[in-house]
Amino acid sequence: MGLFDYFKRSQPIRDKDELADFIDRYAAFLVQKAIYEYSRARAGHYSKVLFAESGFQKAVEVSRWQAFPLGLAMVAEIVDGVLRSQAEERDFDALVAMVLAVFDRYAVPDALGREKWLELRADLEQRLQRIALHPVKRAMDVPEQYAMLYFDLMPIHEKLRGRDLETTHNYLMVTLCNIHAELTKRIDGQPLAPLVAAH
């Protein structure tokens, strides 16, 4: 599946559960795709061998679960930006609750353990609260504060990563712009605020 194939055959978002599913799905897509694609690119001809190694598989599990809250925070900021463009007042606490409820859909990953998982949840909540403290950002500007954190989670030894932070940052920018476009298309004239407030 290509990068933009994920955005095909979309259905309208009509209720709070569909909005929560949107946040869940695209947060996971945002962080997982680059982890796998970057690892394949770095491994080159040895990618099949690398992906078959149990040690690498465990490292990928750690990376993707640690990155998932970052994805949730970035997609939540996209949702909040669209929400603010539609309404002078919005129920931001309800959006935070919705995103945390998405996080809570998942059992504690074996790769991380309960203490780390709860730490990531607390960190996510703080990141979500900070969204309300600044003006709406363009979708392409949202990953500025996350790119380095995300890049550092790649399951490739830091000595083998090269100078690929900019490439990773660009991937996040392009993908978040497409997520923004997908969200605005799928709400299709339906106000987003009631979907969040109803949570």
N, C-alpha and C positions, 0 to 999 in steps of 0.2 A: 504494500500500500504506500503510495506516495504521500508527501507532506500534505498536499491540499485535497487528497481523496477523502480525508477524514471529515471534510466540511461539505460533502455532497449528500443529497437526499435528506436534507434536514426537515424536521417537523416543527410546526409552531409551538412555542412555549405558552401554555394556557393556564397553568396553575403552579402553586408553590413547589409541588413535588417535581414537576418537570424542570423548574428553574434550579432546584437543588441537584437534580440529575445532571443538568447542563454544567453546573459548577464542578461536580464530581468528575464527570467524564473528561472535560477539557483540562482540568488541573492535572489529572493523571496522564493524559496525552502529552501535555506541555512538557512535563518533566521526564517521562519515560522515553519518549522518542529519541531525544538527544543522547540520553545515557547509552542506549543501544547503538545508535548510529555512530556516535563518536567513538565508542569502543571498537566497533567494526572497522572504522577508518584507521584508527591507531594500530590495530592488530594486522591490518592488511591481509596478505595471503594466509596468515595464521589465525584468522578470526574464528573459523570453525573449530580449530583446536582449542583456542582460548575459551570459547563459549561452552565447550564440553567439559572444561575443568571445574570440579566441584568448588574449589577455592574461589574461582572467579564468579561462579553462580551465587555464592554466598555474598561476595562483595557487591554484586549487582543488587541483591535484595536489600542490603544495608543502604546502598545509594538511593534506590528508588523510594524506599519508605522515609528516609530522612529528607528527601527532596519534595515529597508529596505536600507537606504543609507550606512550602514555598510556592508551589503551584497553586494551592488553594488561596493563598494571600494575593498572588498576582491576578488570578481570575476574579477574585472578590473585588479587587480594585477596579477592574474593567466593569463589573456589574454596578458598582457604586457610581462610577463615572456616568454610565448610561442613566442610572436612577436620578442623579442630580441634574442631568440635562432635561429630564422630563418633569420634575417637580421641584418647587421651591423648598418644600419640606419633605424629608424622607425619614423613615424609621430605621436609622442606622443600626441601633441595637438589635433590631429584628434580623438584619442582614448578618451581623456578627453571629447571632444565635443559629441562623441557618447554616453558615459555613462550619461552625463548630459541630453542628449536628451531622454534617457530611463527614467530618473527621471521625466522629464517634460511630459511624456506620461500621468501622473496621475494628476487628479484634486486635489486641496487642500483637504486632508482628514478632515471630520467634527470633528474627534476625536482630531485633533491637532490645526486647525486654520491656517490662512495664515501666520501670523508672525512666528510661530514655523516652518512651512513648509519651508519658505524661509531661515530661520536660518539653518535648516538641509541641504538645498541645498548648501549654502555657505560653511558649514563644509565639505560636500562631495567634493566640488571642491578643497578645501585645501588639503584634504587627497589624492585626485588623483594627485595633483601636487607634493606631497612628494614622490610618488612612483618612480618618475624619478631621485630622488636624491640618491638612494642607489642601490647596485648591485642586480641582480635577486635573489629572495629568493626561496628556495624549497617550494612547495605547503604546506607542513606540517608546515612551519615556518611562513606563512602569517598571521595566526590568533593571533600570539603572542600579538600584540598591541591592538587587538580588543576584546579578550575574556572577559576581565573584564567589558568593556563598554557594551558588549552584555549581559553578565550575569546580570548586574545591571538593565537591561530593562525587566527582567522576571516579569510577572504579578502576582507574589507570594510575599507576605510580606517578607521582608528581614529576619525576625526572624524565618520564616518557611523554608527558603531555604536550611539550612544546609550547609555543606562544599562540595558543588557541582560544584564549579568553575572548578576544574580539569576535571570533567566529561564533562562539557560544552565545555571546551577547546579541549578535545579529540574528541568530536563530530565534531567541526569545522575543526580540522586537517584531520580527516578521510574523511569528506565530500568534503573538498577542494582538497584533493588528487584525489578523484574520479571525481570531476569536471575537474581537469587538464587532467586526462586520457580521459575523455569524449571529451573534446575540441580537444586534439591531434588526437583522433580517427576520429572525425567528419570533421576536415579540410582535412584529408585523402590525404595528399601530396600537397594540394593546398596552395600556400603561403598565409599567413594570412595578411601580410603587405598591399597588394592591397585592401583587404576588409576594412581595417581601413582607409587607405588614400583616398578611394573613398567616405568616408562619407561627 
